[in-house]
Amino acid sequence: MPLRFQKKVFPIHFLNLSGDEFERLVFASLFRMHAWHTLDWFGQTGGDDGKDIIGVRDNWYGDPETVVFACANWKAFTSTKGISDIDKIVASLAHPPAEIVIVVGSNVSAETKEKCIAHAKSKGVDAVQIWAGTEFEEQMRFHADSVLRRFFEGEELPRESGAIRELVAELDPSDDKEAGALVARLFIRPAFMTPIWGESSLPAFSQAIGDTINALNTGIWRDREGALISRICPGHLFSNATVKNSLSKTVKALIQLRMDFDTGLQQGLIRSLSSEPDGPYFQIEPVLSRKLESTRQKALKLVNSALRELGVPLLDV
């Protein structure tokens, strides 16, 4: 019987990195984890007031929210350090951010996490996360394995934030699983999670369906203003036949969803109740609401069929 060798994955020692290298790695990885309207790295300029990276993304209601990241590549991370960073972040902003994430290169005790989270909430920050080194590594290996491989195989990341952004946008996923995670990100947003009757912006809903169709067909995902959010693997380029077929059917379901939505507008089955055309108040006939929900659920189930094949966590349907 021939010998079989297994590849062993060793844990990453982030403490071997300089503070600047660690921040660049976090910054590059974040581009693969979420769809950002903006993501800015302030640590490179020095006086960051505890906030190394600030991102703006949509919350579950489709409204923009600010997330602040503090990078702490310390050998021994203490609650004193975390509380100090939280105080500086809150003091430097006009309003508390929606979320603070402290990314640590070493281990963090449960007690330290609890103290930092409790302190942040007392300052008006509703969501707080403390990523220990192992947790950050887990996030990277799932969402940004291509970034991790490039960095730790000796190819240094650029030093300027704009160059890092361009690099990550052009960087091909390291495997089908990472490519699938990028596809899943298309659907983790209000247009696919909020009940149809609870949509707060009809134009935004229609735009989200359209840019998802374009992303699955072309591999280019753009925001409402046409700016590039990310590049993904278009459905037809996956080698797995089941994945390719499921994503092709997903596109057809989304096209049907958009057609039904547009027809509803033309026939008066969807009526705005706001003074502005894109206001948050509208009325939708129950029969059309049920039809749109059914078609959207069909699309999400087809996406899940592809994600299951790729080993990616499924969407809530």
N, C-alpha and C positions, 0 to 999 in steps of 0.2 A: 504494500500500500504506500503510495507516495506521501511524503511529508506535506502537511498543510500549515502554512504560516498565517497567523492573524496579526493584523496591524494593531498595535497598542497605542492608545491615545493618552498622552501624559498631560497632567494638569498644567495650566499656564501659570508662570510666576510673574505676575504683573509688577511685583516690587523691583524687578530687575530693570524696569523702564523708568526713564526720567519723568518728571511731572508733565513736561510738554508732550512727550511721546504718549503718555497715558491719555491725556486730554484729546490728542489727535485721533487716537484709536476709538475712544468713546464717541467723538463727534462723527467720525466716518461710519461707525456702526449704527448710529441713530437714524441715518438716512434710510437704512434698510428695515428699520423697525416700525416706522409710522409714516403716514402721508402728511408732510409738514407744509403749511403755507409759507412759513419762514423758519429757518434754523440758523442761529448765529453763535459763533464761538467768540467769547469775550476774554477767555483766559490768556490768549496769546498776547493781549495788549497790557497785561499787568493788572491795574486796578479794577478788579472784577467784582468787588464787594461780595465775594462768596459765590456769585453766579458765574460759572464758567461757560455754560451753554444755555441759551434761551430759545425755546421753540414755540411756535403758534400752530395749533392744529384744530380741527373741528371736534367738538364734544358730541355726545349722543343725540343732541338736539340740532346739530348742524351749526351751532354758534361757535365762534373762535374762542379758544381757551389758551392760556399761557402756561407752559411747563418749564420749570427751571431745573437745570442739572448742575450739581456741584461734584467735582472730581476730587477724591481724597485718596491718593495712592500712598497711604501711610502704613508703616509696619504694624503699628498698634493704633487702631481707630477707637477713639473714646467718645462717650456721650458728650463730654465737654467740647470736643472739636465739632461734633455734629450740631449741637445746640448753638454754638458760636456762628457756624455757617448759616443756619436757619435764621438767626437774628439779623445777620448782615443782609441776607437776601430780602427779607421782609422790609427792613428799614430802607433799602435802596429802591424799592418800587412804590408807586403811588397806591397800588392795591395789592393785597396778597395774591400770589399766583394760584391757579387752580390746582397745581400739583408741584411738589418738590421731590426730586429724585437725587439721592446722594449715592454716587458710584464709588465703591471702595475697592482697592486692590488687594486687601487682605481679608482675614476672617472678621466677622462682626458677631458679637454675642447677642442672644435674644433680648437680654436685659437692656443693652445699649440701643437696640432698635426700638424697643418699647418706649424708652425715655425720649428719644429723638422724635418719634411719631407723636407722642403725647404733647411734647413742647410745641411742635409745629401746629398741631390742631388748636392749641391754646392761643396761637397767633393768627388764627383765622384761615389756615391752610387745610382744606378738607381732605386732600389725598396726599399721602406721603409714602415713599418707598425708599428703603435702604438696600442697595444691592451689594452683597459681599462679593469678593473676587470670584468665588465659584458660581454665584448666581449671574454675574456679568458674563462669565465665560459661557454659561449655558445659553444665555440670551444670544450671544455672538454666534455660537455654533449652530443655532437654529435659524436666526434671521440673517446673519451676515458672515457666513462661513467663508465666503470668497474674500472678504476684507481681512478676516483673521489669517487665512492662508497667505495672502500677499504680504501682510505685515511680518509674520513670524517666519517666513521663508526668505527673508532678507531684503525685500523690496520696500524701502522706506516710503511712508506716506508723505505727500507734499506738505509744506509748512504753512501755506496760505489756505484759508477756509474755502475760498472760491475754487481753488484747484482741487481740494479734497472733494468738494461737491461734484465737480465734473468727473473726477476719477470714479467715484462710486456709481454715478449715473451710467457710466460706460462699462463698468465692470460686470462681466458675465457671471451668473450664479455658478457656484462650484459644482452643484449637482441638481438633480431634478427636485429634490426635497426643498432646497432653498428657492428654486424657481417657483415651486408650488406655493411657498409661503408668501412670495411677492404677489402671486395671483390672488391668494386669499385676502390680502390687504385691500384689494379693490372693493371687497364686499363688506368689510368691517367699518361701516359708516352709516349715517342715519337713513340714507335712501333705501337701504336694504334691511334695516333693523326696526325703524319706526313704523307703527301701523299706518296704513295709508291715510286714514281719517285724522291722524295726529301729525301729518306733515306740516312743517311751519313755513315752507317756501315751495310753491309749485314750480317756478322756473328752476330752482336748484335741484329739485327732484328730477325733472326732465333732463337737465344738463348732466346729472350724475349717471343716469341710464345711458345717455349718449357717449360720455367719455369712457364708460366701462366697455361698451361695444367696441369703440375705437382701440382701446388698450388691448383687448383680447385679440383683435384682428391684426393690429400693427405692432404691438409691443411698446407703444409710447403712451404713457398716461399723463394727461395734462389737467390742470385745475380749471376753474371756471373762467379765469382770465386768459387761458391758453399757455400759461407757463408750465414748463416740464416739472412734473413731480417725480417721476421715476421711469426707468425702462424695465419692462418685464419680458418674459418669454412668451411670444404670441402662441395661441392655442395650437396652431398647425405645426409648430416646430418641436413639440414634445414627441419623443420617440415612442412612448407608450401608446398603443392604439386605443385603449380604453379612455385614457386621459384626453387624447386628441378628439375622440368622438364625443365625449361628455362636454368638453368646452365648446365644440362646434354647435351642439344642441343648446348650450347655454346662451350663445350669441343669438340663435334663432328665437329663444324664449324672450330675451331682452328686447329684440326688435319688435316682437309681438306686443310686449308690455308698453313700449313707447308708442306704437301705433294705436293701441287701445286708449292710452292716455290722451293722445292728440285728438282722437275721434271724440272722446268725452268732452274735451274743451270745445270742439267745433259744434257739437250737438247740444251744448248747454247743460250737460250732465255734471260738469264741474263749473262752479260759479264763484268768483271772488266776492268776498264780503268786506274787503278792505278798500280804503280810499285809493291806495296804490295797487297797481297790477300785481306786484310781487309781495304784497302784504301777507301776514301770517294767517288771516282768517278767510276761509272759503267753505263752500258747501259742496258735497259730492253725493250723488244719488247712491243709495245702498247697493243696488244691483251692480253698478260700475265698481264700487269699492270692493265688493266680493270678487269680481272678475279680476281686477288688478292684483289683489292679494293672492289669488290662486295662481296667476301667471308668475308673479314674483317668487312664490314658494316653489314652483316648478323649476325656475332658474337656479335657486339656491340649492335644491336637492341635486340638480345636475352638477353644480360646482362641487358639492360634497362628494359625489361619486368620483370625481377627478382627484380631490384632495385625499380621499381614503386610499386610493391607489398609490399616491405619492408619499403616504405616511405623514401627512400634515394634519394637525388638529382640525376637526370639522367645525363648520359654522353652526350657530344656533338657528334652527329652523322650526 
